[in-house]
Amino acid sequence: MAPTKDTLTRVFNKADQDGNGKLCLSEFKIALIELAEDDEERKMTEDDETMQMLMGLIDEDGDKMLTCDEFLKLLELGNEDEVGNEVVNGKDVMISMIKAADKDGNGFLTATEL
């Protein structure tokens, strides 16, 4: 189930360890670990390249840090949308994309796999 806006805001504030209102990569990883639903999702946070790619998808201003509004874009990735007659979960699509790019199957994406 996709997290709610309130849940994401709470997780963002908890992960924002320096209180600057933005998440750096290490704080973003802390937030995603908090939101992870299983060990596979937690394992993804171990790979900096994968996390930078995910962060880049929602980092609107390109400063390599996420504001709370940018972090809330995770709601869009997690929400289900109807495409044709099929219900598509954005989170599942993202996980499938990462798995498809992971050519050696080690659970991490390298620069060459991207």
Buried (B, 14 or more C-beta within 10 A) or exposed (E): EBBEEEBBBEBBEEBBEEEEEBBBBEBBBBBBBBBBEEEEBBBBBEBBEBBBBBBEEBBEEEEEBBBBEBBBBBBEBBEEEEEEEEEEBBBEEBBEEBEEEBEEEEBBBBEEBE
